[in-house]
Amino acid sequence: MSLRVAVSGASGYAGGEVLRLLLQHPDVEIGAITAHSNAGQKLGTLQPHLFALADRVLEDTTAEVLSGHDVVFLALPHGASGEIAAQLPENTLVIDAGADHRLESASAWEQFYGSPHAGTWPYGLPELPGQREKLRGTTRIAVPGCYPTSAQLSLVPGFAAGLLEPEDVVIVSASGTSGAGKSLKTHLMGSEVMNGMSPYGVGGVHRHTPEMEQGFSAAAGEPVTVSFTPTLAPMPRGIITTATARLKDKTVDPARVRQAWVEAYADEQFVHVLPEGQWPNTKMVLGSNHVALQLAVDSRVGRVVVTTVIDNLTKGTAGGAVQSMNIALGLEETLGLNGVGLAP
């Protein structure tokens, strides 16, 4: 199979990561590469690591340019993909790496994003219960946010097994600066970021909160509420998430709790429950589509504590997008994603 694939937003971090992975995909031919303000420039001046595409000139991001491909990746800011996606043919596989089509609740979208809801597409996190069936054969995919990817993979097994209370769920994550995009911002300069960490989006206002609640609620079969606090870490890429939730039965055997996670991910090729006593480090998964996690039961207070690491640009964005593309098209799920983490 030879797939002609277009990538929009190719000058940004997410678009560049999509291209990096597609260059390793045996069934992909890269077609149009587009941008907005950077249209007309050579890709090599903006993504110098993509040597094979360095001489390609970025085109305008329009439906006309993107049409005629088998697959279109939209790596655009929130609010920008809905209009373009609506103009693309129904038989084209469109994969939105932005936020526009993730949420099922129009009111939640309007509350957190402040614009009209563009609709809901099948959610591109295959490791969620029953999600692969929804992705197979679809022509529209909404890629999860990076924080919700790490958060949901942390706690969904416990909710699906009926072990966790739906209230008092606390998520604290630290992300590398690439999660904020490529635009120049003073607070993301090296001199501002290095040797320090800082919180942002504190107090339940971060836009990824309803996405986490949506996934947890589906797994639990009842509404779940989340308190989420993100922090900025002095590293270019990677996320480490610590998620905690109250156990419904405080006397439950910790071995039974652990077994729920082990069984949930036993057949997953990219999610790894580490051996007991080994805790994850973001370096384990750097540049890869892999996920590493560890859990413990704090019996004194009756909570499970799960720490999970992902690369925010790979499994958190582009890797999840390519993985979901493979499933939708009936390809081997790991194609283009066989790389492992970099260490040290």
RAFENMO-V853749 format. One record per pair of residues at least 12 apart in sequence whose C-alpha atoms are under 8 Angstrom apart, sorted by sequence separation. I is the first residue (numbers start at 1). J is the second residue. D is the distance in whole Angstrom. If there is no record, write none. Layout:
# RAFENMO-V853749
i=I j=J d=D
i=I j=J d=D
This chain:
# RAFENMO-V853749
i=7 j=19 d=7
i=42 j=54 d=7
i=43 j=55 d=6
i=44 j=56 d=8
i=122 j=134 d=6
i=123 j=135 d=8
i=213 j=225 d=6
i=261 j=273 d=7
i=280 j=292 d=6
i=294 j=306 d=6
i=295 j=307 d=6
i=323 j=335 d=8
i=42 j=55 d=6
i=43 j=56 d=6
i=106 j=119 d=8
i=122 j=135 d=6
i=213 j=226 d=6
i=280 j=293 d=6
i=293 j=306 d=7
i=294 j=307 d=6
i=42 j=56 d=6
i=43 j=57 d=6
i=212 j=226 d=7
i=279 j=293 d=7
i=280 j=294 d=7
i=293 j=307 d=6
i=294 j=308 d=7
i=322 j=336 d=8
i=323 j=337 d=8
i=42 j=57 d=4
i=43 j=58 d=6
i=81 j=96 d=7
i=104 j=119 d=7
i=279 j=294 d=6
i=293 j=308 d=4
i=322 j=337 d=8
i=41 j=57 d=6
i=42 j=58 d=6
i=101 j=117 d=8
i=103 j=119 d=8
i=104 j=120 d=5
i=122 j=138 d=8
i=278 j=294 d=7
i=292 j=308 d=6
i=293 j=309 d=6
i=40 j=57 d=6
i=41 j=58 d=6
i=81 j=98 d=7
i=100 j=117 d=7
i=101 j=118 d=6
i=103 j=120 d=6
i=124 j=141 d=6
i=209 j=226 d=7
i=291 j=308 d=7
i=292 j=309 d=5
i=39 j=57 d=8
i=40 j=58 d=5
i=82 j=100 d=6
i=100 j=118 d=6
i=101 j=119 d=6
i=102 j=120 d=6
i=122 j=140 d=7
i=123 j=141 d=6
i=124 j=142 d=6
i=125 j=143 d=7
i=209 j=227 d=8
i=272 j=290 d=8
i=274 j=292 d=7
i=276 j=294 d=7
i=291 j=309 d=6
i=292 j=310 d=7
i=319 j=337 d=7
i=39 j=58 d=5
i=40 j=59 d=6
i=81 j=100 d=7
i=82 j=101 d=8
i=100 j=119 d=8
i=101 j=120 d=5
i=102 j=121 d=7
i=121 j=140 d=6
i=122 j=141 d=5
i=123 j=142 d=5
i=124 j=143 d=5
i=125 j=144 d=7
i=209 j=228 d=6
i=270 j=289 d=6
i=271 j=290 d=6
i=272 j=291 d=6
i=273 j=292 d=6
i=274 j=293 d=6
i=275 j=294 d=8
i=291 j=310 d=5
i=38 j=58 d=7
i=39 j=59 d=5
i=40 j=60 d=8
i=72 j=92 d=7
i=74 j=94 d=7
i=76 j=96 d=8
i=78 j=98 d=5
i=79 j=99 d=8
i=80 j=100 d=8
i=101 j=121 d=5
i=102 j=122 d=8
i=121 j=141 d=6
i=122 j=142 d=6
i=123 j=143 d=6
i=124 j=144 d=6
i=151 j=171 d=7
i=270 j=290 d=5
i=271 j=291 d=5
i=272 j=292 d=5
i=273 j=293 d=5
i=274 j=294 d=6
i=290 j=310 d=7
i=39 j=60 d=5
i=63 j=84 d=6
i=67 j=88 d=6
i=71 j=92 d=6
i=72 j=93 d=6
i=73 j=94 d=6
i=74 j=95 d=6
i=75 j=96 d=7
i=76 j=97 d=7
i=77 j=98 d=6
i=78 j=99 d=5
i=79 j=100 d=6
i=102 j=123 d=6
i=121 j=142 d=5
i=123 j=144 d=7
i=270 j=291 d=6
i=271 j=292 d=6
i=272 j=293 d=6
i=273 j=294 d=6
i=289 j=310 d=8
i=290 j=311 d=8
i=62 j=84 d=7
i=63 j=85 d=8
i=66 j=88 d=8
i=67 j=89 d=7
i=70 j=92 d=5
i=71 j=93 d=5
i=72 j=94 d=5
i=73 j=95 d=5
i=74 j=96 d=5
i=75 j=97 d=5
i=76 j=98 d=6
i=77 j=99 d=8
i=78 j=100 d=6
i=120 j=142 d=8
i=206 j=228 d=7
i=271 j=293 d=8
i=289 j=311 d=7
i=5 j=28 d=7
i=10 j=33 d=6
i=11 j=34 d=8
i=33 j=56 d=8
i=35 j=58 d=6
i=69 j=92 d=7
i=70 j=93 d=6
i=71 j=94 d=6
i=72 j=95 d=6
i=73 j=96 d=6
i=74 j=97 d=6
i=75 j=98 d=6
i=204 j=227 d=6
i=206 j=229 d=8
i=288 j=311 d=7
i=3 j=27 d=6
i=4 j=28 d=6
i=5 j=29 d=6
i=6 j=30 d=6
i=7 j=31 d=8
i=9 j=33 d=8
i=10 j=34 d=6
i=11 j=35 d=6
i=33 j=57 d=8
i=34 j=58 d=5
i=35 j=59 d=6
i=36 j=60 d=6
i=63 j=87 d=6
i=71 j=95 d=8
i=73 j=97 d=7
i=74 j=98 d=7
i=125 j=149 d=7
i=203 j=227 d=8
i=204 j=228 d=6
i=206 j=230 d=8
i=285 j=309 d=7
i=286 j=310 d=7
i=287 j=311 d=6
i=291 j=315 d=7
i=2 j=27 d=5
i=3 j=28 d=5
i=4 j=29 d=5
i=5 j=30 d=5
i=6 j=31 d=5
i=7 j=32 d=6
i=8 j=33 d=6
i=9 j=34 d=6
i=10 j=35 d=6
i=33 j=58 d=5
i=34 j=59 d=4
i=35 j=60 d=6
i=36 j=61 d=6
i=63 j=88 d=6
i=128 j=153 d=8
i=203 j=228 d=8
i=204 j=229 d=7
i=285 j=310 d=6
i=286 j=311 d=6
i=289 j=314 d=5
i=290 j=315 d=7
i=1 j=27 d=6
i=2 j=28 d=6
i=3 j=29 d=6
i=4 j=30 d=6
i=5 j=31 d=5
i=6 j=32 d=5
i=7 j=33 d=5
i=8 j=34 d=5
i=9 j=35 d=5
i=32 j=58 d=8
i=33 j=59 d=6
i=34 j=60 d=5
i=35 j=61 d=5
i=127 j=153 d=8
i=147 j=173 d=7
i=202 j=228 d=8
i=203 j=229 d=7
i=285 j=311 d=6
i=287 j=313 d=8
i=288 j=314 d=6
i=289 j=315 d=4
i=2 j=29 d=7
i=4 j=31 d=6
i=5 j=32 d=7
i=6 j=33 d=6
i=7 j=34 d=6
i=8 j=35 d=6
i=9 j=36 d=7
i=11 j=38 d=7
i=32 j=59 d=7
i=34 j=61 d=5
i=202 j=229 d=5
i=280 j=307 d=7
i=282 j=309 d=5
i=287 j=314 d=6
i=288 j=315 d=7
i=6 j=34 d=8
i=128 j=156 d=7
i=201 j=229 d=7
i=202 j=230 d=7
i=279 j=307 d=8
i=280 j=308 d=7
i=281 j=309 d=7
i=282 j=310 d=7
i=200 j=229 d=7
i=201 j=230 d=7
i=280 j=309 d=6
i=282 j=311 d=7
i=20 j=50 d=7
i=199 j=229 d=7
i=200 j=230 d=6
i=289 j=319 d=5
i=16 j=47 d=7
i=19 j=50 d=8
i=129 j=160 d=8
i=199 j=230 d=6
i=200 j=231 d=6
i=288 j=319 d=8
i=289 j=320 d=7
i=11 j=43 d=7
i=199 j=231 d=4
i=200 j=232 d=8
i=10 j=43 d=8
i=32 j=65 d=7
i=146 j=179 d=8
i=198 j=231 d=5
i=199 j=232 d=6
i=16 j=50 d=8
i=32 j=66 d=7
i=197 j=231 d=7
i=198 j=232 d=5
i=11 j=46 d=6
i=197 j=232 d=6
i=198 j=233 d=7
i=11 j=47 d=7
i=79 j=115 d=7
i=82 j=118 d=5
i=197 j=233 d=5
i=196 j=233 d=7
i=197 j=234 d=7
i=258 j=295 d=7
i=31 j=69 d=7
i=196 j=234 d=6
i=258 j=296 d=8
i=195 j=234 d=7
i=102 j=142 d=5
i=193 j=233 d=7
i=194 j=234 d=5
i=257 j=297 d=8
i=101 j=142 d=5
i=102 j=143 d=7
i=193 j=234 d=5
i=194 j=235 d=8
i=240 j=281 d=8
i=100 j=142 d=8
i=102 j=144 d=7
i=240 j=282 d=6
i=254 j=296 d=8
i=99 j=142 d=8
i=239 j=282 d=7
i=254 j=297 d=6
i=96 j=140 d=8
i=98 j=142 d=8
i=99 j=143 d=8
i=238 j=282 d=6
i=93 j=138 d=7
i=94 j=139 d=6
i=95 j=140 d=6
i=96 j=141 d=6
i=97 j=142 d=7
i=98 j=143 d=7
i=99 j=144 d=8
i=93 j=139 d=4
i=94 j=140 d=5
i=95 j=141 d=5
i=96 j=142 d=5
i=97 j=143 d=5
i=99 j=145 d=7
i=92 j=139 d=6
i=93 j=140 d=6
i=94 j=141 d=6
i=95 j=142 d=6
i=96 j=143 d=6
i=97 j=144 d=7
i=98 j=145 d=8
i=10 j=58 d=8
i=91 j=139 d=6
i=93 j=141 d=8
i=95 j=143 d=7
i=238 j=286 d=7
i=251 j=299 d=8
i=289 j=337 d=6
i=90 j=139 d=7
i=237 j=286 d=8
i=250 j=299 d=7
i=288 j=337 d=7
i=289 j=338 d=8
i=288 j=338 d=8
i=289 j=339 d=8
i=290 j=340 d=7
i=166 j=217 d=8
i=250 j=301 d=8
i=251 j=302 d=8
i=288 j=339 d=6
i=289 j=340 d=8
i=290 j=341 d=8
i=9 j=61 d=8
i=250 j=302 d=5
i=287 j=339 d=8
i=288 j=340 d=5
i=8 j=61 d=6
i=249 j=302 d=8
i=250 j=303 d=8
i=287 j=340 d=7
i=288 j=341 d=5
i=166 j=220 d=8
i=286 j=340 d=8
i=287 j=341 d=6
i=169 j=224 d=8
i=171 j=226 d=7
i=175 j=230 d=7
i=177 j=232 d=7
i=247 j=302 d=6
i=285 j=340 d=7
i=286 j=341 d=5
i=287 j=342 d=7
i=166 j=222 d=7
i=169 j=225 d=7
i=170 j=226 d=6
i=171 j=227 d=6
i=172 j=228 d=6
i=173 j=229 d=7
i=174 j=230 d=6
i=175 j=231 d=6
i=176 j=232 d=6
i=177 j=233 d=7
i=246 j=302 d=6
i=247 j=303 d=5
i=285 j=341 d=4
i=286 j=342 d=5
i=159 j=216 d=7
i=166 j=223 d=7
i=167 j=224 d=6
i=168 j=225 d=7
i=169 j=226 d=5
i=170 j=227 d=5
i=171 j=228 d=5
i=172 j=229 d=5
i=173 j=230 d=5
i=174 j=231 d=5
i=175 j=232 d=5
i=176 j=233 d=5
i=177 j=234 d=7
i=246 j=303 d=4
i=247 j=304 d=7
i=284 j=341 d=5
i=285 j=342 d=7
i=286 j=343 d=8
i=8 j=66 d=8
i=162 j=220 d=7
i=166 j=224 d=4
i=167 j=225 d=5
i=168 j=226 d=7
i=169 j=227 d=6
i=170 j=228 d=6
i=171 j=229 d=6
i=172 j=230 d=6
i=173 j=231 d=6
i=174 j=232 d=6
i=175 j=233 d=5
i=176 j=234 d=6
i=177 j=235 d=6
i=178 j=236 d=6
i=179 j=237 d=7
i=245 j=303 d=5
i=246 j=304 d=6
i=283 j=341 d=7
i=284 j=342 d=7
i=15 j=74 d=8
i=156 j=215 d=8
i=160 j=219 d=5
i=161 j=220 d=8
i=166 j=225 d=6
i=167 j=226 d=7
i=168 j=227 d=7
i=172 j=231 d=8
i=174 j=233 d=6
i=176 j=235 d=5
i=177 j=236 d=5
i=178 j=237 d=6
i=244 j=303 d=6
i=245 j=304 d=6
i=283 j=342 d=6
i=284 j=343 d=7
i=6 j=66 d=6
i=15 j=75 d=5
i=148 j=208 d=6
i=152 j=212 d=6
i=156 j=216 d=6
i=159 j=219 d=6
i=160 j=220 d=5
i=175 j=235 d=8
i=176 j=236 d=5
i=177 j=237 d=6
i=244 j=304 d=6
i=245 j=305 d=7
i=283 j=343 d=6
i=14 j=75 d=6
i=147 j=208 d=7
i=148 j=209 d=8
i=151 j=212 d=7
i=155 j=216 d=8
i=159 j=220 d=5
i=176 j=237 d=4
i=244 j=305 d=5
i=283 j=344 d=7
i=157 j=219 d=8
i=175 j=237 d=7
i=176 j=238 d=5
i=243 j=305 d=6
i=244 j=306 d=6
i=6 j=69 d=6
i=12 j=75 d=8
i=145 j=208 d=7
i=148 j=211 d=6
i=152 j=215 d=7
i=156 j=219 d=6
i=175 j=238 d=6
i=176 j=239 d=6
i=242 j=305 d=7
i=243 j=306 d=5
i=5 j=69 d=6
i=8 j=72 d=8
i=148 j=212 d=5
i=152 j=216 d=7
i=156 j=220 d=8
i=175 j=239 d=4
i=242 j=306 d=6
i=243 j=307 d=6
i=4 j=69 d=5
i=5 j=70 d=6
i=6 j=71 d=6
i=7 j=72 d=6
i=8 j=73 d=6
i=9 j=74 d=7
i=10 j=75 d=7
i=174 j=239 d=6
i=175 j=240 d=7
i=241 j=306 d=8
i=242 j=307 d=4
i=3 j=69 d=8
i=4 j=70 d=5
i=5 j=71 d=5
i=6 j=72 d=5
i=7 j=73 d=5
i=8 j=74 d=5
i=9 j=75 d=5
i=145 j=211 d=8
i=173 j=239 d=7
i=174 j=240 d=5
i=241 j=307 d=6
i=242 j=308 d=7
i=3 j=70 d=6
i=4 j=71 d=7
i=5 j=72 d=6
i=6 j=73 d=6
i=7 j=74 d=6
i=8 j=75 d=6
i=9 j=76 d=5
i=173 j=240 d=6
i=174 j=241 d=6
i=240 j=307 d=7
i=241 j=308 d=5
i=3 j=71 d=7
i=5 j=73 d=8
i=7 j=75 d=7
i=8 j=76 d=7
i=173 j=241 d=4
i=240 j=308 d=6
i=241 j=309 d=6
i=172 j=241 d=6
i=173 j=242 d=6
i=240 j=309 d=5
i=171 j=241 d=7
i=172 j=242 d=5
i=239 j=309 d=6
i=240 j=310 d=7
i=171 j=242 d=6
i=172 j=243 d=6
i=238 j=309 d=7
i=239 j=310 d=5
i=171 j=243 d=4
i=238 j=310 d=6
i=239 j=311 d=6
i=170 j=243 d=6
i=171 j=244 d=7
i=238 j=311 d=4
i=239 j=312 d=6
i=169 j=243 d=7
i=170 j=244 d=5
i=237 j=311 d=6
i=238 j=312 d=5
i=169 j=244 d=6
i=170 j=245 d=7
i=237 j=312 d=6
i=238 j=313 d=8
i=169 j=245 d=5
i=237 j=313 d=7
i=168 j=245 d=6
i=169 j=246 d=7
i=167 j=245 d=8
i=168 j=246 d=7
i=167 j=246 d=8
i=165 j=245 d=7
i=164 j=245 d=6
i=165 j=246 d=5
i=164 j=246 d=6
i=165 j=247 d=6
i=14 j=97 d=8
i=164 j=247 d=5
i=165 j=248 d=5
i=163 j=247 d=6
i=164 j=248 d=5
i=163 j=248 d=6
i=163 j=249 d=7
i=154 j=242 d=8
i=155 j=243 d=7
i=150 j=239 d=8
i=154 j=243 d=7
i=155 j=244 d=8
i=129 j=219 d=7
i=150 j=240 d=8
i=151 j=241 d=7
i=150 j=241 d=6
i=151 j=242 d=8
i=147 j=239 d=8
i=151 j=243 d=7
i=112 j=205 d=7
i=112 j=206 d=8
i=113 j=207 d=7
i=147 j=241 d=8
i=163 j=257 d=8
i=112 j=207 d=5
i=158 j=257 d=8
i=161 j=260 d=7
i=108 j=210 d=7
i=158 j=260 d=7
i=157 j=260 d=6
i=158 j=261 d=7
i=157 j=261 d=5
i=103 j=210 d=8
i=157 j=264 d=6
i=103 j=211 d=6
i=102 j=211 d=7
i=104 j=214 d=8
i=103 j=214 d=8
i=179 j=312 d=7
i=179 j=313 d=7
i=178 j=313 d=8
i=176 j=312 d=8
i=175 j=312 d=7
i=127 j=265 d=8
i=154 j=293 d=7
i=127 j=268 d=7
i=155 j=306 d=7
i=154 j=306 d=6
i=154 j=307 d=7
i=154 j=308 d=6
i=153 j=308 d=8
i=151 j=308 d=8
i=150 j=308 d=6
i=150 j=309 d=7
i=150 j=310 d=7
i=13 j=178 d=7
i=147 j=312 d=8
i=146 j=312 d=5
i=149 j=315 d=8
i=150 j=316 d=8
i=146 j=313 d=8
i=149 j=316 d=6
i=13 j=181 d=6
i=12 j=181 d=7
i=13 j=182 d=6
i=146 j=315 d=8
i=147 j=316 d=7
i=12 j=182 d=6
i=146 j=316 d=4
i=145 j=316 d=7
i=146 j=317 d=6
i=144 j=316 d=7
i=145 j=317 d=7
i=144 j=317 d=7
i=143 j=317 d=7
i=144 j=320 d=8
i=143 j=320 d=7
i=143 j=321 d=6
i=141 j=324 d=8
i=135 j=324 d=7
i=139 j=328 d=7
i=137 j=327 d=8
i=138 j=328 d=6
i=136 j=327 d=6
i=137 j=328 d=5
i=135 j=327 d=6
i=136 j=328 d=4
i=137 j=329 d=6
i=135 j=328 d=5
i=136 j=329 d=7
i=137 j=330 d=7
i=136 j=330 d=7
i=125 j=320 d=7
i=132 j=327 d=7
i=124 j=320 d=7
i=124 j=321 d=7
i=126 j=324 d=7
i=125 j=324 d=7
i=124 j=324 d=6
i=97 j=317 d=6
i=97 j=318 d=7
i=97 j=321 d=7
i=95 j=321 d=7
i=95 j=325 d=8
i=93 j=325 d=8
i=17 j=313 d=7
i=17 j=314 d=7
i=21 j=318 d=8
i=21 j=319 d=7
i=14 j=313 d=6
i=13 j=313 d=7
i=18 j=318 d=5
i=22 j=322 d=8
i=17 j=318 d=6
i=18 j=319 d=7
i=21 j=322 d=8
i=14 j=317 d=7
i=15 j=318 d=8
i=18 j=321 d=8
i=14 j=318 d=6
i=18 j=322 d=8
i=26 j=335 d=7
i=25 j=335 d=6
i=26 j=336 d=7
i=25 j=336 d=4
i=24 j=336 d=5
i=25 j=337 d=8
i=23 j=336 d=8
i=24 j=337 d=8
i=22 j=336 d=6
i=21 j=336 d=6
i=21 j=337 d=7
